[in-house]
Amino acid sequence: MNQPRILFADEPTGNLDSTTGEQILLLLREIQDTLGMTIIMVTHERPLAERFANRIAILSDGKLVDHFAVQTGVRA
């Protein structure tokens, strides 16, 4: 069975209601914790990213303008 090291998630909650979106992010966290996988997620929802991410990179006009570690991430 394939076990990729990295999962790219482009707006995985973009068209979902908030409850379903949170369930998806909790599932991604579980996958990350269980398989030790790195997840790179693109989102326009900074508060959501701050709740679930370990690190955040902020882009503007295609350029990296900030990046930082997040101390408190949600754990499933």
C-alpha positions in Angstrom: 0.0 0.0 0.0 1.3 3.5 -0.8 2.1 5.7 2.1 3.0 9.2 0.8 5.0 11.5 3.1 3.2 14.6 1.9 -0.5 15.4 1.3 -1.4 18.6 -0.6 -4.9 19.9 0.3 -6.0 22.9 -1.8 -9.0 24.5 0.0 -10.3 21.2 1.5 -13.1 23.1 3.4 -13.8 25.8 0.8 -17.4 24.8 -0.1 -18.4 23.1 3.1 -20.4 24.3 6.1 -18.4 25.0 9.2 -19.3 21.7 11.0 -18.4 19.5 8.0 -15.2 21.6 7.4 -14.1 21.1 11.0 -14.8 17.3 10.7 -12.6 17.2 7.5 -9.8 19.1 9.4 -10.0 16.7 12.3 -9.8 13.8 9.9 -6.7 15.3 8.3 -5.1 15.8 11.8 -5.9 12.1 12.5 -4.2 11.0 9.3 -1.2 13.2 10.1 -0.9 11.8 13.6 -1.4 8.2 12.6 0.8 8.1 9.5 3.3 10.8 10.4 2.4 12.5 7.2 3.1 16.2 6.4 0.0 18.1 5.2 0.4 21.3 3.2 -3.0 23.0 3.1 -4.0 26.1 1.2 -6.8 28.2 2.8 -8.2 31.7 2.8 -9.5 31.1 6.3 -6.7 32.3 8.6 -8.6 31.6 11.9 -9.2 28.0 10.8 -5.5 27.6 9.9 -4.5 29.0 13.3 -6.6 26.4 15.0 -5.2 23.4 13.1 -1.8 24.2 11.8 1.6 23.7 13.3 3.2 26.3 11.0 1.6 29.0 8.9 3.0 30.8 5.8 1.3 33.9 4.5 1.5 34.7 0.8 0.5 38.0 -0.9 0.7 38.6 -4.6 2.6 35.3 -5.0 5.3 36.3 -2.4 6.0 34.9 1.1 5.3 37.8 3.4 5.3 36.0 6.8 5.7 32.6 8.4 5.6 31.4 11.9 5.0 28.4 14.2 1.6 28.0 15.9 1.8 27.0 19.5 -1.8 25.7 19.9 -3.2 23.3 17.3 -6.3 21.2 17.8 -5.6 17.6 18.6 -8.2 15.0 17.7 
